[in-house]
Amino acid sequence: MSKAVKEILIIDDDESILLMASKILSGAGYRVFEASGVEEAVETVQKRVPHLVITDLKLKGESGFEYLERHRKLKELRNVPVVVLSGVRSQEAIYQASSLGAVDYVTKPIDAAILVAKIKKALKDRKFPHVTLPEDQRSIVRISAPGRIIQANEIGFLLEAPVRIADNTRIELTSPLLRLLGLETCIFQRSQMPARPGLPGQYLNDVAVIGLTSVHAHRIREIMRTWK
């Protein structure tokens, strides 16, 4: 039996962005429909509930922040993740979107690989490749207790630690690996995937990089190739 095609609503008042994002996601196997503003989007999702919503922040009329506030109040959308796709790159905007329930934040201009990977992650379709780091490259991080990054890909890490980090928890990470990848100033958040037991006394936590730019992604890909 074939899987049902997942549907994605894109909210943006820029026709060129709608066209590009629709082409990328349709090419990745998703069914896409569109709204140019918050009111149209709210009316649409109440008639046709998508599997995921992508929204810009700067819209004519109500903003993407206001859409996030309205989204989380609608019972039928309780389990529908929202990913922000925006040209706004400030940490304040990323934090505000996250606090309003956005599960991820993708910056413009659109990088097709990042967008598709983030959407797959938000939909819990974990098909993007991981690289298991060599022992000498595993990187100690500091959370409420020391942990280690043991896998990396272009959108996040697998963190081994003696604590089970709760879903959607903002995390502060400090690590030589993050300095190497140019990610020290990025925002990290525990993903919605359940933490799972690792070695005795350890848990494996999936951690997403929020607000990743194409420059960061290309740097990560470049470093990852040297580890393969």
DRENRORO-796492 format. One record per residue (C-alpha): residue in one letter; y negated, z negated, x negated. Coordinates in steps of 0.5 Angstrom, whole numbers, plus 500, padded with zeros to 3 digits. Each point is the difference from the previous one (the first is absolute). Layout:
<rs>
AYZX ...
</rs>
This chain:
<rs>
M500500500 S493502497 K495495499 A494500505 V494503497 K495495499 E493501503 I493498497 L493500503 I494502495 I493497502 D495504496 D493504502 D501504494 E504507502 S501502493 I504493499 L503500506 L503507498 M502498493 A503494502 S504503506 K502506496 I503495494 L503495505 S503506505 G503503493 A503493499 G504500507 Y495496504 R497502507 V493499500 F495499505 E492499499 A494496503 S493501498 G498493501 V502493502 E499501508 E504506500 A505497495 V501494505 E501504506 T505505496 V505494498 Q500497507 K503506502 R504502494 V502495495 P501502493 H504497495 L494500495 V492500500 I496503495 T492499501 D494501496 L495494499 K494504501 L500504507 K495502505 G499494505 E504494499 S503500493 G507499497 F499493500 E499499507 Y506505501 L504495496 E498494505 R501504506 H507502497 R503493499 K498498507 L504505504 K507497501 E503507500 L498501493 R502493497 N505504495 V496506499 P498500492 V493502499 V498503493 V493501498 L498507497 S493500498 G495502495 V497492499 R503497494 S497493500 Q504494499 E496497506 A502506505 I508500497 Y500492502 Q497501507 A504505502 S506496497 S498494504 L499504506 G508502500 A500507496 V506500496 D497505494 Y494503498 V500507497 T494503497 K497507501 P500505497 I507501503 D506500495 A505502504 A506497496 I496493500 L499501508 V507502501 A503494496 K496495504 I502503506 K507499499 K499493497 A496498506 L506503505 K505497495 D503506498 R501498493 K502507497 F495500494 P503499493 H500494496 V500499493 T504494497 L496497494 P503499494 E501493498 D494500495 Q496503505 R501495505 S493497502 I499493501 V495498506 R497494502 I500498508 S502493502 A505500495 P501505494 G504507502 R502506497 I499507502 I507504500 Q498506503 A494505501 N498506504 E494504501 I498495506 G503493499 F505496496 L506495501 L498493498 E506495498 A497493501 P503493502 V495501506 R502504507 I493503501 A498501507 D499506504 N493503499 T497495495 R495502495 I502498493 E497499494 L503503494 T499500492 S504503496 P500505493 L504505504 L494500505 R495501494 L504506498 L500503506 G493499502 L501496506 E497493498 T494501505 C505503506 I502496506 F507498501 Q504498506 R507498502 S503506504 Q503499507 M507501497 P504493500 A500496493 R508500498 P504496496 G500502492 L503496495 P501492501 G494497502 Q496507500 Y498504506 L498508499 N493501504 D497507501 V493500498 A495506502 V494502496 I495501505 G494505500 L504504494 T496506498 S502506497 V498498493 H504494500 A506504503 H500505495 R500495495 I506496503 R504507500 E498501493 I503493497 M506501505 R502506496 T500497494 W505494503 K505505502 
</rs>
